[in-house]
Amino acid sequence: MPRLTVWSIRAALLYLLVGFTFGQLMLYNKGIPINGALWRLLPAHIEFLLVGWIGQLALATAHWIIPRFRGGVYGNLKLAWLSIILLNSGILMAGLGPVLNTPRWVVLAGRIAEAAAVLVFAIYIWPRIRPLGQEP
């Protein structure tokens, strides 16, 4: 398994752990009130589970499983690493921005970084997409 996939899956599992922990804290707080400020974790909970876990796991799996032509070469790995770095920085900015009460532009910058990550990943993976039965 490629190193990029390994690190992306590890990060996705970390987001899963943190996202479930935030959700558990909010659910516990709903039954036995601890602190009303725990509800501020909701944006991070959603961001970490939807984009951090599911999105990153999907990109990591796509990087690994989409066929490689030209002798098993993955392509320009710098683009793939850039997309993972952009995705993770975007997740942290968009998820933790509301929790840390940062300005709204931080969340916007996080969303832009996530969109850029998807665009860069699409540019990276595009040469590996071929119709069924067609090889270069």
N, C-alpha and C positions, 0 to 999 in steps of 0.2 A: 504494500500500500504506500502511495507517495507521501512524502513528509508533509506537504501542504494539506492533504486530506486528514492525516493523523492530527495535526495541530488544530485544524478547523473542527473536527469532531470533538476533540478535547474541550475546545472553547464552547461548542454547542452544549456539551454535557454540563459544563460549569454554569452556563446560562440557565439550563434546566434546573439545576440544583438551587441557584440563587432565586430564580423565578418562583419555584415551588415554595421556598422558604418565605419569600415575601407574601405569597398567597396564604400560606399557613398562618403567618403572623396576623394578617388582616382577618382571616376567618376566626381565629382564636379571639381576637379583639371584638369581633361581632358578638360572640357568645358571652365572653367574660371581659367587659371593657377594661382595657389597660390604659390606653392613651388614644385620644381621638386623632392625634397626628399620624398614627400608623396608616390612615387611609391615604396619606400622601404617597405611599408606596405603590398605589394602583397603577400609575403610568409605567413605572419601572417593571412591575409584575407583567403587564401586558406586553411591553416592548421586549423584555428578556425572553418570554416564552414564544411569542409569535415570530419575531424577527431573529432574535438571538439563537433560539433553539431550532425552530422549524426551518427558518430561512437559511441559516448557516449550514445546517445539516444537509439541506437539499443541494446547496452549492458544492459542498465537500463531496457529496456522493456523485454529483454530476461530473466533477473534475476527475473522479476516479473511474467511473463506469462508462462514460461516453467513449466510443471506440477511438483508438489512436491509429492513424495511418502514418505512413512514412517511417516504418521501422519501430513503431512503439513510442515515438517521441510525443510528449505532451503538448509541446508548443512553447510559446513565450511565457515562461513561469513568472517572470517579473510582473506581467499583467495580472496573473492569478494572485500572486502575493499582494499586489496593490489593491485588488478588489477585496481581499480578506481584511486588510488593514483598514481600508475605507469603511467596510461594513461594520467592523468592531468599534471603530471610533464613532461612527454614526449611531450605533446602538447605545453606546455609553452616553453620548451627548443627548440623544432624544429620550432615553430612558431615565437618566439621572438628573437631567435639567430641571424638570418640575419638582423632583424630590429635594434638590438642593436650592430651589428657589432662584435659579439663574434667570437672566433676561430671556425673553421669548426667542431672540435670534439664535440662541444656543440650540434650542430644539429644532428650529428651522435649518440651521447648519447641519445638525445631525441627520435630518431627513434628506437634505441635499447630498450628504456623504453616502447615505444608504442607496439613493438613486444612482449616484455615480458608481458605486460598487457594482450594482447590477449591470450598468452599461459597460463598465470595464470588463466584467466577467463575460458578458455576451460577446464583446469584441474578441476576448481571449478564446472562447470556446467555438466561435463560429466556423473557423476552418476545419474543425473536427466533425461538423454536421454534414452528413451525406444522405442522399436517398437510399433506400434499402437496395442492396445488391450492387451499388455503384461504388467503386474504389478508384482512387486517383491513379 
